[in-house]
């Protein structure tokens, strides 16, 4: 089964034989980045939750002072 097209000839070719590894590299990079992105999203969620809780605490403190 052929998996690519030679842009010079227009014929089908096997990318691995021709040394084309772009799809493999792109997919590998997506898998590696997905863990980084997930970690960053969890960090943002944690920071936003902490900020929300601090806002509630300062509101409660203001009500107690009055």
N, CA, C and O atoms as CSV, one atom per row, in Angstrom:
chain,resi,resn,atom,element,x,y,z
A,1,UNK,N,N,0.850,-1.181,0.000
A,1,UNK,CA,C,0.000,0.000,0.000
A,1,UNK,C,C,0.895,1.242,0.000
A,1,UNK,O,O,1.774,1.379,0.851
A,2,UNK,N,N,0.676,2.108,-0.918
A,2,UNK,CA,C,1.441,3.349,-1.018
A,2,UNK,C,C,0.835,4.382,-0.067
A,2,UNK,O,O,-0.372,4.375,0.177
A,3,UNK,N,N,1.666,5.258,0.461
A,3,UNK,CA,C,1.176,6.209,1.439
A,3,UNK,C,C,1.433,7.657,1.116
A,3,UNK,O,O,1.109,8.527,1.924
A,4,UNK,N,N,1.999,7.946,-0.026
A,4,UNK,CA,C,2.281,9.331,-0.348
A,4,UNK,C,C,2.376,9.556,-1.836
A,4,UNK,O,O,2.293,8.615,-2.626
A,5,UNK,N,N,2.551,10.809,-2.218
A,5,UNK,CA,C,2.665,11.177,-3.632
A,5,UNK,C,C,3.972,11.929,-3.826
A,5,UNK,O,O,4.271,12.878,-3.101
A,6,UNK,N,N,4.723,11.504,-4.785
A,6,UNK,CA,C,5.957,12.194,-5.152
A,6,UNK,C,C,5.567,13.467,-5.896
A,6,UNK,O,O,4.943,13.397,-6.955
A,7,UNK,N,N,5.924,14.615,-5.359
A,7,UNK,CA,C,5.490,15.869,-5.972
A,7,UNK,C,C,6.207,16.169,-7.282
A,7,UNK,O,O,5.739,16.987,-8.074
A,8,UNK,N,N,7.328,15.518,-7.511
A,8,UNK,CA,C,8.054,15.743,-8.760
A,8,UNK,C,C,7.475,14.926,-9.915
A,8,UNK,O,O,7.383,15.409,-11.044
A,9,UNK,N,N,7.084,13.675,-9.619
A,9,UNK,CA,C,6.582,12.801,-10.684
A,9,UNK,C,C,5.070,12.634,-10.655
A,9,UNK,O,O,4.468,12.296,-11.674
A,10,UNK,N,N,4.450,12.864,-9.505
A,10,UNK,CA,C,3.007,12.659,-9.374
A,10,UNK,C,C,2.621,11.213,-9.120
A,10,UNK,O,O,1.434,10.892,-9.064
A,11,UNK,N,N,3.600,10.337,-8.967
A,11,UNK,CA,C,3.341,8.922,-8.736
A,11,UNK,C,C,3.300,8.619,-7.244
A,11,UNK,O,O,3.855,9.346,-6.420
A,12,UNK,N,N,2.617,7.508,-6.924
A,12,UNK,CA,C,2.548,7.058,-5.535
A,12,UNK,C,C,3.920,6.562,-5.082
A,12,UNK,O,O,4.694,6.024,-5.874
A,13,UNK,N,N,4.205,6.754,-3.786
A,13,UNK,CA,C,5.485,6.304,-3.256
A,13,UNK,C,C,5.321,5.968,-1.782
A,13,UNK,O,O,4.341,6.365,-1.150
A,14,UNK,N,N,6.272,5.244,-1.246
A,14,UNK,CA,C,6.309,4.935,0.186
A,14,UNK,C,C,7.160,5.997,0.877
A,14,UNK,O,O,8.358,6.104,0.615
A,15,UNK,N,N,6.542,6.778,1.756
A,15,UNK,CA,C,7.296,7.851,2.413
A,15,UNK,C,C,8.510,7.353,3.191
A,15,UNK,O,O,9.542,8.026,3.205
A,16,UNK,N,N,8.414,6.193,3.838
A,16,UNK,CA,C,9.539,5.709,4.646
A,16,UNK,C,C,10.757,5.379,3.784
A,16,UNK,O,O,11.893,5.585,4.211
A,17,UNK,N,N,10.529,4.875,2.589
A,17,UNK,CA,C,11.639,4.559,1.695
A,17,UNK,C,C,12.301,5.839,1.178
A,17,UNK,O,O,13.517,5.888,0.990
A,18,UNK,N,N,11.496,6.860,0.954
A,18,UNK,CA,C,12.021,8.131,0.454
A,18,UNK,C,C,12.588,9.007,1.575
A,18,UNK,O,O,13.172,10.058,1.308
A,19,UNK,N,N,12.418,8.574,2.823
A,19,UNK,CA,C,12.957,9.337,3.948
A,19,UNK,C,C,12.052,10.457,4.427
A,19,UNK,O,O,12.526,11.418,5.032
A,20,UNK,N,N,10.766,10.348,4.169
A,20,UNK,CA,C,9.806,11.364,4.615
A,20,UNK,C,C,9.186,10.887,5.926
A,20,UNK,O,O,8.493,9.870,5.956
A,21,UNK,N,N,9.434,11.614,6.995
A,21,UNK,CA,C,8.924,11.231,8.313
A,21,UNK,C,C,8.091,12.353,8.939
A,21,UNK,O,O,7.883,12.349,10.152
A,22,UNK,N,N,7.621,13.292,8.159
A,22,UNK,CA,C,6.890,14.438,8.701
A,22,UNK,C,C,5.663,14.026,9.500
A,22,UNK,O,O,5.470,14.510,10.616
A,23,UNK,N,N,4.836,13.152,8.959
A,23,UNK,CA,C,3.621,12.757,9.674
A,23,UNK,C,C,3.948,12.113,11.012
A,23,UNK,O,O,3.287,12.392,12.012
A,24,UNK,N,N,4.950,11.264,11.040
A,24,UNK,CA,C,5.354,10.618,12.281
A,24,UNK,C,C,5.805,11.663,13.292
A,24,UNK,O,O,5.419,11.606,14.459
A,25,UNK,N,N,6.605,12.597,12.859
A,25,UNK,CA,C,7.125,13.623,13.765
A,25,UNK,C,C,6.013,14.533,14.282
A,25,UNK,O,O,6.007,14.913,15.453
A,26,UNK,N,N,5.091,14.871,13.419
A,26,UNK,CA,C,3.972,15.732,13.834
A,26,UNK,C,C,3.123,15.019,14.869
A,26,UNK,O,O,2.763,15.609,15.888
A,27,UNK,N,N,2.801,13.762,14.622
A,27,UNK,CA,C,1.983,13.000,15.579
A,27,UNK,C,C,2.711,12.825,16.907
A,27,UNK,O,O,2.102,12.948,17.970
A,28,UNK,N,N,3.998,12.542,16.850
A,28,UNK,CA,C,4.778,12.390,18.078
A,28,UNK,C,C,4.792,13.701,18.862
A,28,UNK,O,O,4.665,13.694,20.086
A,29,UNK,N,N,4.944,14.806,18.170
A,29,UNK,CA,C,4.960,16.113,18.835
A,29,UNK,C,C,3.602,16.419,19.479
A,29,UNK,O,O,3.549,16.959,20.584
A,30,UNK,N,N,2.505,16.074,18.791
A,30,UNK,CA,C,1.169,16.280,19.369
A,30,UNK,C,C,1.000,15.482,20.653
A,30,UNK,O,O,0.438,15.982,21.627
A,31,UNK,N,N,1.483,14.250,20.659
A,31,UNK,CA,C,1.367,13.419,21.860
A,31,UNK,C,C,2.185,14.015,22.998
A,31,UNK,O,O,1.725,14.051,24.139
A,32,UNK,N,N,3.387,14.479,22.700
A,32,UNK,CA,C,4.223,15.081,23.736
A,32,UNK,C,C,3.620,16.390,24.243
A,32,UNK,O,O,3.646,16.665,25.442
A,33,UNK,N,N,3.085,17.187,23.338
A,33,UNK,CA,C,2.507,18.465,23.754
A,33,UNK,C,C,1.202,18.308,24.522
A,33,UNK,O,O,0.863,19.154,25.349
A,34,UNK,N,N,0.470,17.234,24.255
A,34,UNK,CA,C,-0.819,17.055,24.923
A,34,UNK,C,C,-0.647,16.962,26.435
A,34,UNK,O,O,-1.482,17.482,27.174
A,35,UNK,N,N,0.415,16.311,26.914
A,35,UNK,CA,C,0.634,16.237,28.355
A,35,UNK,C,C,1.000,17.602,28.931
A,35,UNK,O,O,0.573,17.943,30.034
A,36,UNK,N,N,1.776,18.373,28.202
A,36,UNK,CA,C,2.157,19.715,28.662
A,36,UNK,C,C,0.918,20.620,28.722
A,36,UNK,O,O,0.719,21.350,29.693
A,37,UNK,N,N,0.101,20.562,27.687
A,37,UNK,CA,C,-1.106,21.394,27.638
A,37,UNK,C,C,-2.065,21.019,28.757
A,37,UNK,O,O,-2.639,21.896,29.401
A,38,UNK,N,N,-2.245,19.710,28.995
A,38,UNK,CA,C,-3.124,19.260,30.080
A,38,UNK,C,C,-2.617,19.764,31.424
A,38,UNK,O,O,-3.410,20.218,32.248
A,39,UNK,N,N,-1.322,19.693,31.658
A,39,UNK,CA,C,-0.744,20.180,32.913
A,39,UNK,C,C,-0.967,21.674,33.077
A,39,UNK,O,O,-1.307,22.138,34.165
A,40,UNK,N,N,-0.779,22.425,32.004
A,40,UNK,CA,C,-0.973,23.873,32.071
A,40,UNK,C,C,-2.434,24.231,32.345
A,40,UNK,O,O,-2.712,25.157,33.106
A,41,UNK,N,N,-3.361,23.506,31.731
A,41,UNK,CA,C,-4.781,23.759,31.982
A,41,UNK,C,C,-5.143,23.470,33.438
A,41,UNK,O,O,-5.903,24.221,34.049
A,42,UNK,N,N,-4.608,22.395,33.990
A,42,UNK,CA,C,-4.861,22.093,35.399
A,42,UNK,C,C,-4.277,23.166,36.304
A,42,UNK,O,O,-4.888,23.522,37.312
A,43,UNK,N,N,-3.114,23.681,35.963
A,43,UNK,CA,C,-2.498,24.745,36.754
A,43,UNK,C,C,-3.346,26.014,36.712
A,43,UNK,O,O,-3.563,26.651,37.743
A,44,UNK,N,N,-3.821,26.379,35.534
A,44,UNK,CA,C,-4.673,27.566,35.404
A,44,UNK,C,C,-5.950,27.386,36.214
A,44,UNK,O,O,-6.398,28.319,36.880
A,45,UNK,N,N,-6.535,26.205,36.162
A,45,UNK,CA,C,-7.751,25.930,36.926
A,45,UNK,C,C,-7.485,26.059,38.424
A,45,UNK,O,O,-8.301,26.612,39.161
A,46,UNK,N,N,-6.352,25.551,38.862
A,46,UNK,CA,C,-5.997,25.630,40.277
A,46,UNK,C,C,-5.788,27.076,40.719
A,46,UNK,O,O,-6.235,27.462,41.800
A,47,UNK,N,N,-5.121,27.872,39.903
A,47,UNK,CA,C,-4.880,29.275,40.229
A,47,UNK,C,C,-6.196,30.049,40.271
A,47,UNK,O,O,-6.407,30.876,41.158
A,48,UNK,N,N,-7.074,29.779,39.312
A,48,UNK,CA,C,-8.368,30.482,39.296
A,48,UNK,C,C,-9.215,30.101,40.510
A,48,UNK,O,O,-9.889,30.956,41.084
A,49,UNK,N,N,-9.187,28.845,40.900
A,49,UNK,CA,C,-9.940,28.413,42.083
A,49,UNK,C,C,-9.391,29.077,43.335
A,49,UNK,O,O,-10.156,29.515,44.194
A,50,UNK,N,N,-8.068,29.154,43.443
A,50,UNK,CA,C,-7.453,29.804,44.602
A,50,UNK,C,C,-7.825,31.284,44.643
A,50,UNK,O,O,-8.130,31.818,45.709
A,51,UNK,N,N,-7.801,31.939,43.503
A,51,UNK,CA,C,-8.178,33.351,43.453
A,51,UNK,C,C,-9.628,33.572,43.824
A,51,UNK,O,O,-9.957,34.538,44.512
A,52,UNK,N,N,-10.486,32.693,43.378
A,52,UNK,CA,C,-11.911,32.796,43.704
A,52,UNK,C,C,-12.123,32.616,45.203
A,52,UNK,O,O,-12.905,33.341,45.816
A,53,UNK,N,N,-11.425,31.649,45.787
A,53,UNK,CA,C,-11.543,31.420,47.227
A,53,UNK,C,C,-11.010,32.600,48.022
A,53,UNK,O,O,-11.586,32.957,49.050
A,54,UNK,N,N,-9.921,33.215,47.569
A,54,UNK,CA,C,-9.374,34.379,48.271
A,54,UNK,C,C,-10.337,35.555,48.184
A,54,UNK,O,O,-10.469,36.325,49.135
A,55,UNK,N,N,-11.013,35.696,47.038
A,55,UNK,CA,C,-11.995,36.765,46.893
A,55,UNK,C,C,-13.163,36.585,47.841
A,55,UNK,O,O,-13.676,37.561,48.389
A,56,UNK,N,N,-13.582,35.364,48.037
A,56,UNK,CA,C,-14.674,35.079,48.964
A,56,UNK,C,C,-14.245,35.338,50.397
A,56,UNK,O,O,-15.034,35.846,51.194
A,57,UNK,N,N,-13.003,34.996,50.741
A,57,UNK,CA,C,-12.498,35.214,52.094
A,57,UNK,C,C,-12.408,36.701,52.412
A,57,UNK,O,O,-12.762,37.122,53.513
A,58,UNK,N,N,-11.937,37.496,51.461
A,58,UNK,CA,C,-11.825,38.926,51.730
A,58,UNK,C,C,-13.206,39.561,51.840
A,58,UNK,O,O,-13.383,40.507,52.607
A,59,UNK,N,N,-14.190,39.060,51.089
A,59,UNK,CA,C,-15.562,39.560,51.208
A,59,UNK,C,C,-16.114,39.226,52.575
A,59,UNK,O,O,-16.763,40.064,53.201
A,60,UNK,N,N,-15.867,38.011,53.053
A,60,UNK,CA,C,-16.327,37.607,54.390
A,60,UNK,C,C,-15.657,38.428,55.466
A,60,UNK,O,O,-16.312,38.802,56.440
A,61,UNK,N,N,-14.369,38.725,55.329
A,61,UNK,CA,C,-13.655,39.543,56.295
A,61,UNK,C,C,-14.202,40.969,56.338
A,61,UNK,O,O,-14.297,41.566,57.410
A,62,UNK,N,N,-14.561,41.518,55.174
A,62,UNK,CA,C,-15.119,42.873,55.117
A,62,UNK,C,C,-16.480,42.906,55.830
A,62,UNK,O,O,-16.780,43.863,56.543
A,63,UNK,N,N,-17.290,41.880,55.642
A,63,UNK,CA,C,-18.609,41.830,56.282
A,63,UNK,C,C,-18.464,41.728,57.793
A,63,UNK,O,O,-19.266,42.306,58.527
A,64,UNK,N,N,-17.461,41.008,58.269
A,64,UNK,CA,C,-17.250,40.872,59.717
A,64,UNK,C,C,-16.757,42.177,60.321
A,64,UNK,O,O,-17.059,42.467,61.479
A,65,UNK,N,N,-16.004,42.974,59.563
A,65,UNK,CA,C,-15.483,44.240,60.064
A,65,UNK,C,C,-16.575,45.278,60.224
A,65,UNK,O,O,-16.440,46.188,61.041
A,66,UNK,N,N,-17.667,45.162,59.454
A,66,UNK,CA,C,-18.725,46.166,59.471
A,66,UNK,C,C,-19.618,45.960,60.595
A,66,UNK,O,O,-20.574,46.715,60.770
